[in-house]
Amino acid sequence: MPGTELFGAEERKEIEDVLSTGIMFRFNHDAQRNNIWKAKDFEEEARKITNAKYALAVSNGSAAIMAALAASGIGTGDEVICPPFTYIATVEAVLLLGALPVFAEIDETLCLSADGIKKAITSKTKAVCLVHMCGGNANMDEILKVVNENKLILVEDAGQAFAASYKGTYTGLFGKAGAYSFDFFKIATAGEGGIFVTNDETVYKLADNFCDHGHDHLGSNRGMENHPVIGFNFRISELHAAVGAAQTRKVPQIKAANIKHKALLQSILGKIEGVTFAKLGDDNGDSGTFLNLMLPDTEAAKRVVAEMNTVGVGGFNYWYTNMYHFINQWEHIKELKTASKLPIELLGAPQDYKNLHLPKTQEVVGRLISFGIRCTWTQEEVEALANKIAACIKKALMPVNA
Ligand SMILES: *Cc1c(COP(=O)(O)O)cnc(C)c1O
C-alpha cells in the first residue's frame, strides 16, 4: 500500500491549511477560505501526472467510474462489455446506472482482450468498460481498433492504474472518460477519493454537474445556480482532497521505487522453471504496484499459495479463490440480489451470469498470484522476499515422484 507508507509532514500541512479556515466544502465561501482550494489542487496534481485536459476530484473511485459512464451517455438498457476480473465497483456502477454488463474474456495482460471484446459484441452493445488491472495497462492498439470499428464508446476504469500509461498516453485517457481511485489501498490515497478524467470539455461539464446534484457551478451564489441535469452527491471534502494532493505529489517517487523493486523480484523469480509474469500492453507504462506471478496452471498456483501460507509468506492475493475481484465469487451478481429493483430485473440480463463460459479468464486468474509492492522496501528486504517466494515455488512445483 505505497501511499500509506509515506504519510508524513506533507499530508499534515495540507490538512492544517484546511482546518485553519474551517472551509471543508470545495465550492464557494471565497471570502472565508483564504484562497485555499484543496480539491482544485488535487485535480491539478492529477492533471500534471496524467496530462488529462480535465480532472474532477470526487468522493471515491466508484463515484468516478459512475460519473465516467454517465457523462459518456451510458444508461438504462445499454449493454456494456465488462471484465469478469475487476474490483466489483465497475460492475456495480454499470448496474446502478440501469445498464447491462456483458462479461468478456481477459488475457495475460489481466485486462479485457480485443478478441474477447469482439466476441461479446451484440446489436445492443453501446460501450466497453475497460479496467486496467493490477497497476498495468491493456493492449490499447488492438482494443481501440475493435472499439472504433464497431463504433463503441470506451470508458476506462483505471482505479488501480493511476500513473500507468501505454505508449505515452496515460490510462483513463484513451476513450471518452476515465476514473482513478485514491482509496486506502491504491498507489496514492486520499483516505477516500477518486478522480474523473477526460479530454472532452462537454463530457467534463456533464460529470461536474452530475457529481454535485446537477449544479452548474456558475457564479458565486450556490443557491442561485441552475441544474442542467439530475445528479447526485459525489463531492469530495476539502480534507480528503488535501491528503490526495499531498499524496499525488509523491507518486513519481513511489512509482520509481515500485518499478525498481518489481524488476529485482522478477529477475530473481524469472529464473525458476515454470514461472512467468502477467503481460503488459506496454512494458514501459507500468505503475509497478503489483508483482503478478503466473504459474503453469491453477493446481500449481494453489500449491504455491498453500506453501506460502504454511511458511508464512504474506502480502499476496490469490484472486481466484480469496478475493472480491473475480466473478467466481460474485454470487450476488449472478443471483441479481438487489436492495431494490434495478432496471436489469425488468429488462432481463443479457447473459446467463450463472453459466458463463470464460475459459481463458478462468485459466489466467487461476494461474495468477499478485504481490503488493511496498515502495519503502530496502534491496535486502526485496531479495529476502524473493528468496522466500522462490523456495515456496520450487517446493510446490517439485515433481511428486522425484
Ligand atoms: C479500487 C477500485 C475501484 C473503486 O474505488 P473506490 O475508491 O474504493 O470506490 C474501482 N475500480 C477498480 C478497478 C478499483 O481497483
Ligand as a Chemical Component Dictionary entry (heavy atoms), coordinates in Angstrom:
data_LIG
# 
_chem_comp.id                   LIG 
_chem_comp.type                 NON-POLYMER 
_chem_comp.pdbx_formal_charge   0 
_chem_comp.three_letter_code    LIG 
# 
loop_
_chem_comp_atom.comp_id 
_chem_comp_atom.atom_id 
_chem_comp_atom.alt_atom_id 
_chem_comp_atom.type_symbol 
_chem_comp_atom.charge 
_chem_comp_atom.model_Cartn_x 
_chem_comp_atom.model_Cartn_y 
_chem_comp_atom.model_Cartn_z 
_chem_comp_atom.pdbx_ordinal 
LIG C1 C1 C 0 -10.417 0.459  -6.057  1  
LIG C2 C2 C 0 -11.138 0.301  -7.327  2  
LIG C3 C3 C 0 -12.374 0.910  -7.580  3  
LIG C4 C4 C 0 -13.163 1.598  -6.513  4  
LIG O1 O1 O 0 -12.566 2.660  -5.949  5  
LIG P1 P1 P 0 -13.056 3.210  -4.519  6  
LIG O2 O2 O 0 -12.273 4.449  -4.378  7  
LIG O3 O3 O 0 -12.738 2.177  -3.487  8  
LIG O4 O4 O 0 -14.522 3.467  -4.625  9  
LIG C5 C5 C 0 -12.937 0.784  -8.829  10 
LIG N1 N1 N 0 -12.352 0.047  -9.782  11 
LIG C6 C6 C 0 -11.181 -0.574 -9.592  12 
LIG C7 C7 C 0 -10.578 -1.358 -10.690 13 
LIG C8 C8 C 0 -10.552 -0.488 -8.348  14 
LIG O5 O5 O 0 -9.423  -1.160 -8.127  15 
# 
loop_
_chem_comp_bond.comp_id 
_chem_comp_bond.atom_id_1 
_chem_comp_bond.atom_id_2 
_chem_comp_bond.value_order 
_chem_comp_bond.pdbx_ordinal 
LIG C1 C2 SING 1  
LIG C2 C3 SING 2  
LIG C2 C8 DOUB 3  
LIG C3 C4 SING 4  
LIG C3 C5 DOUB 5  
LIG C4 O1 SING 6  
LIG O1 P1 SING 7  
LIG P1 O2 DOUB 8  
LIG P1 O3 SING 9  
LIG P1 O4 SING 10 
LIG C5 N1 SING 11 
LIG N1 C6 DOUB 12 
LIG C6 C7 SING 13 
LIG C6 C8 SING 14 
LIG C8 O5 SING 15 
# 
